[in-house]
Amino acid sequence: MSEPAPHLLIVDDDERIRGLLRKFLARNGFLVSVARDAGHARRILSGLEFDLIVMDVMMPGEDGVALTRSLRETLQTPILLLTAKGDTDDRIAGLEAGADDYLPKPFEPKELLLRINAILRRMPDPEPEQVAPKMLTMGPVRFDIERVEMMRGDEPVRLTATEVQLMRIFAENLREPVSRAKLVEDLGRDKGQAQERAVDVQITRLRRKIESDPKQPRYLQTVRGEGYMLIPD
């Protein structure tokens, strides 16, 4: 029996763009729902689960970055932001708010398709094999590698799909530096300084969830000239 098609939510205030994206993605095998603004998106999300959200940053009222930040309080669904071509600040703000990736406008539909598929590929398996759990301990924080769950004491720590993938990469390279270029490659992204900078933002965000003092990291350390290294207890 074949797996169900991934269900995407498109959030954009431009009716024409919503329609074009809906038709293009449906032709490429996705189930697609659309929302015209943040309020509409919230109503849809209250009743449906999605595999990925594609969201425009520039929307009237609550913009895409603010909505991403709010959704991340309760939702782990991957988010791909559509940003203005020259708006580097919006891209960085979006990543810091919890977005998994961004795509500058204007873009080729094929590139959007590649980005969506790359994000979906690195989503954790919802049914991991039943094996003895492997745990990383970082002070009061624990990360279960098999269950891809992070806990701070008895409280769960919500991770984005990208943060889960980063933890898996570091778990495979414990106490060994991992270069920014390798992180970009393993995350399935295009090479280049812009993506390496995006990885830096993701690392900063992950440190806030792991470290008691993110500015003086004890566990997720920077190794000058080599990259980043995870050193659990």
N, C-alpha and C positions, 0 to 999 in steps of 0.2 A: 504494500500500500504506500503510495507516494506521500511525502510530507506536504502539509498545507502550505500554500503560498505565503510569504511574509506579508504582514499587514503594515502599511505605512500611513502616517498622518502628515498631510501637507498643511502648513499654517502660513498663509500669505494673504495680505489684504487686497492684492491685485487679482481680480476675478479671471482675467485673461491668463495670467501665469498659472493660477490654480488649475484652470482647465487644461492648459497645455501639458503641465506636469502630470496631471491625472491620466490623460490619454497616453502619454509616452510611457509612464511607468506601468500602466495596466498592460500595454502591448508587450512589455518585457517581463510579464509574469507575476506582477505584484497585485495584491489587493490594496486599494487606495481609498482613503477617506480624506476629506478636506475641511479646513476651518478658516474662517475669514479674519479672525482676530483672536487675541488671548482669551477673552471670555468664552467665545465659541469653542476654542480648543479645550478649555477646562471642562465644559459641559460634556464634550465628546469623551474626554479621558476619564470622566467619572463613571462611565458605563462600559467602556471598551478598553481592551489591552492591545498595545501595538508592539511591533518588533523594532520600529525606528520612527523618529519624528524628524521631518525636514521643515525647518522654520526660518522665515525671513527675519532679519534683525530689525529692519526699519518698518514698524507698524504703528499706526495711531494708537494713542493710549499706552497700554503696557507693551513695551517693545520686546523683541525676541530675547535679548540678554536678561531682562528682568524676569520674563516668564521662565526661562531656563533655570535661573537661580531659584525661583519659587518651586518649580517642579522637582528640582533635585532634593528638596527636603523630604519627599515621599516617594519619588519615582526613580527607578534605575534604567528606564528605557533609553537607549542611545539617542543622542540629539545631534543632528547635522545642521549647522547654521549657514544661511546664505547671507553674505555680507557685501557691502559696496566694495568695488575693486581696490580703492586706495585707502580704505579704512582699517589700518593696522590696529588701531586702538580698539575698535569693535571686535576684531578677531581675538585679541588677547583677552579682552573683557569677557568674551563669550566662553573661551576656554577656562578662565578662572571661575566663571559661574557654573561650570559643569558640563559644557558641550564636549562632545567627543571629537569633532572635526568641524572644519568650516570650508566653504567653497565661495571664492570671490565672484561677484557678478561683473560682467556677463560671463556665462559659462556655456560650454557645449553640453547638450543633454547626455552624451556618452560619458563625459567626465563625471557628471552627477551619478550616473549608473555605476561607474567604477568605484566612486567613493562609498556609495550605499553598500555595494557588495563587499567591499573591504571591511567596513564596520561590522556587517552581519557575520562575516567569516570569523572575526575575532571575538564574537560573543561566546561566553562560557557555555559548555554543554549543559543543558538543563537536567540531564540524567547521568551524572558522573558514575563511573564504575564503583561498585561497593567494595572498597578496599580500606585497609586501616588508615585512618586520617593522619595526615602529616601536618604538623602545626609549627608555625613560626611565631616566636614570642618576642615582643619588643616592648619591654616594660609592662604596662597594663593592657597593651594591645596584643591580640592574637589573630593570626591569619591562618585559616584552615585551607591548605592548598587544594585538597580534593573537593571540598564543598564550596570553594571560592567564597568564603565568608570571613568577614573581619568583625571582631568584637573588641570593645573597650570595656573591660570588666564584664558585666552582664548585659551591656547595651550594644546592639548591633551598630556597626559603622557602615553607612551606605557608600558603595563604590560604584563609579561609572564603569561601563564596559572597558574603556581605555585604561582605567586604574586597575581593574582586574587583570588585564593583559600585562601591564607593567609589573604587577606583583608576581605573575607567573614567570616573566622573563627573569626578574631578579632571583626568584626562588630556584631557577635552573642555574643561576650563576652566583650562588651565595659566596660572599666574601671575595668576589672577583669583580674588578671594574668592568662595566659595560659602557662602551662608547655611545655618544649621542647618535652617531651615524648608524650603529647597529640597532639602537632602540627605534630609530625612524624606520629602518628596514623591517624589523620584526613586527612593527605595528602596521606594516603594509602601506606605508605612505611614500609619496614621491620624495626623492632625495633633494637636498638643498638646505641652505641656511635658514630659510623661513620655517621649514618643518622642524629643524633642530631647535629653533627658538620656541616653537610650539611645544616640543617635548620638555623644554625647560619649564614652561608654564605648568604642564601636567605634573612634573616632579614637585614643583612648589606646592601645588594643590594636594598631592598625595602626602607630602610631609606634614601638612596641617592635620591630617587624619592619623598620622603615626607618631609624630614627635611631640613631646611635652613643650619643647621650645623649637619651633620650626626654623628659626634663624640660627640656631646652634644645633644642627641635626646630629644625633648620636647614632641613629640606626641607618638612615638613608643618606649616605655621605657623598660629598663631591670629592673626586680624586683628580687633583689638578692635572690637566693635560691628558687625562685618560677617560673621564666620564663619571658615572655614578656607580655606587656599590652599596648593597644591602648587607648589614652586619647585625643579625638578630642576636638575642641573648643566648 
